[in-house]
C-alpha cells in the first residue's frame, strides 16, 4: 500500500521557484495609492503544503468501516450528494476498496457498493446510532445477508469528507510518454444505484482536492523521467480545496507536464486553474466549430466568501495575491490580467465559457485540435 506521508518528502516537486513573499514599499510616500490589481508576490512553500496535507490527512483517516471481515479505514475520494448525504471511497490495508454512501437523516439507509461486483444496504438511522461528542458509531446489519456492520466517523471531520475531491487519475504508459487520464470516482456508483435519477453529465462529473494532489505526487515520483500529459477526460466541476489545488498546479508546472481537455472532457473554475498549469495546453474540440465557447469545455467565474464577492475584498487580501501569483507563474505577463478577467467573467454562482479571442488574449490555450 502506498505510504502517503512519504509523498511529501520530495519537496522539489512542489517548490514554486521565482516567487517571493512581501512587496516593496517606499517609506517616503505619504499618499495612499489605490490598488487596482493584486500583486503577484505570494511565496508558495513546502512548509505550507505540508501543513495543508497534515490537516487533510486527518480527514482521510477519520472513518472506520468494519464489513464482511475487513476493516476499511482510509478515505480516497469523497463527494456530497446533498446536505445530509455523502459518498466516499474507502480502502483497507490490502488496497481493496468499496464505495460507502453515508446518509445522516434520522431515518435512513446507507449503501455499500463494490464496482461491478455487488451493492448492499444497511439501516444507519437514528435508532442504530450512538452519537458522542467526538464520534458517531453505527451498529447495524446488511440487508442482503445480515452481515454485521460497524461504522465509526469523526463528527467534526465528516463535513470535510466532501472536500477531498472525487477525480481519479489513471496512468497510461506508452514507451517514454505517460498520459494521465481523469475520470469520475463515483460514476458507476451513481449509475448503478440511482440510474436516471442522476443525469449522465452529473454521473461523469468530479471535483479536485487533496486526493488529486496525492495521486499526482505519487505518479510524478514514479514517472519523473517520462514526458507526461494530464488529460481531462471527464467533466471537472472545479476545486473543493483551492489552497491545495494551487499546489497541484505548481506540481504540474514544475514537472513540465502538458495538459489537454479532450473531446470527452471539460474544465471549470479550479479545473481551468489546473489546465493553465500545463507547459503546453491543448483543447480537443467536442464538436467541429470555430466558436469554442459553444462546446463549454473551458470555463471560468469569480469567487465569493460568505456573503462577500471577490471584488469586495481589497486586492491586498491574501486570497487575491495567491491567485495573482499562481496565474502569473502559469501564464506569464498575462497572468494577473487573466485573473482579473475571471473576476468579471461571471458571478461565483454563474459560469462563463472562454472564447477563442479571450484565450488568445491571455495565452490560455496553445493548441486547438479536432
Secondary structure, DSSP 8 states (H G I E B T S, - for coil): ---GGGGGG-GGGT--TT--SS----TT--S-----S--S-----HHHHHHHHHHHHHHHTSEEEEETTEEEEEEEEEEEEETTEEEEEEEETTS-EEEEEEE-SSS-EEEEEETTTEEEEEE-SGGGEEE-SSEEEEEEEBTTT--EEEEEEEHHHHTTGGGS--EEEEEEEETTEEEEEEEETTHHHHHHHHGGGS-HHHHTEEEESHHHHHHHHHHHHHSTTSEEEEEE-SEEEEES-HHHHHHHHHHHHHTT-EEEE-TT-EEETHHHHHHHTSSSEEEE-SSS-S-GGGG--EEE---EETTEEGGGS-TTSHHHHHHHHHHHHHHGGGHHHHHHHHHHHS-TTS-EE--HHHHHHHT--SEEE-
